[in-house]
Amino acid sequence: MKGYLGEFEELVLLTIATLGQEAYGVAVKEELQKRANRQISIGALHATISRLEDKGFLTSYLGGATAERGGRRKRFFELTPAAVEALAAMKSLRDDLWQSAQIKLGFSK
């Protein structure tokens, strides 16, 4: 893994994967707020996206300019193979921990 993957980073990556080709800043923010039921600042999201790009977990590209955005272009995000690998490792770790903790937490299978 290319460095530690924090909880918010994991949520951002999963949200980008969920949105697919519609994964741009505002859409990621809105989807994540809806699913996590918490407020997220666009600054915190952009800092996290920048960090994920630095770690090699995201790539980005600019879409076409649109009139509704005053001629500005949206930046879209995609997961890299390293991100998919990191997410799979995190899921495996969480699944293993949940499985081990079920007895102590009183959950049934």
N, C-alpha and C positions, 0 to 999 in steps of 0.2 A: 504494500500500500504506500502511496506517495504522501506520507504524513497522516496525522490524526484527522479523522472526519468527525466534526462536532455535530451535536443534535440539530442545530439550525441549518448547518451545511447539508446534512442528510435530508432534511425536509425540503430544502431548496432544490436539491438534485432530483428528489422524487417528484416534486411538483413540475419541474421542467420535463421530466420523462412523461408525466401524465398529460401535459399540454402538447407535447410533440411539436409539430411545426408552428404552433401558435404561442410558443414560449418566448415572450418578450417581457421586459421589466414590469409594466403595469399588470399584465395578465398573470404573471407569476405572483405578484404581490396580492392581487385580488383572490386568486385561487387558494393561496396559502392561508390568507386571513379567513376565508370561508371554511376551509377544512380544519384548521387548527383552532378556530374560534378565538383568535387573538389579533391585536393590532400590530402591524409591522410598518416601520418607517421605510420609505423608499431609500433613504441613506444607508440604513442597516442592510437592506437587501443588496444594494449596489456594492457595498464593502464586501459582503459575503460572496457575491458573484465574482468580484475581482480576485478575491483570495482563491476561489475555486478554479479560476482561469490560471492563476499562478501555480497552483498545485497540479495543473494538467488535467483537471476533471471536466472542464468546459471549454468549448470553442464558441465563437460568436461570428455572426455575419450581419451586414446591414441589408434590410429589405428596401423596397422601392419607396420613393418619396410619395406622400399623399397630401391632397389638398386639406383634408380635415386636420392634419397635423402641421399645417402652415408650411408644407414643403419639406418637412423634416422626415428622416427615415427612422424606422424602428430597428433596434438591435435585437436579433433573435439568438437564442442560445441552444446548444446541442450538447448532449453528454458525449464524452470520449469513452473509448474502451476501458480506460483506467477508472473512470467513474463507475461504469457498470460493474467492474471487478470489485471496487471498493464497496459499493452498495450490496453486492452479493455477500461479501465478507461480513459486513455489518448485520445483514439479515441472518446469516448463519450463526453468528455470535449471539444475537438476540434470541433466536429460536432455541439455541442450546441453553441459554440462561433461563428462558421462560420454562422450558421443559424441566430443567433441574429444580426450579423454584416452585413448581406447581404444588407439590406436596406441602411445602412450608406455607404457601399462600392459601391453601384450602381450595384450589381450583381442581375440578375434575377434568379428565381428558375428553 
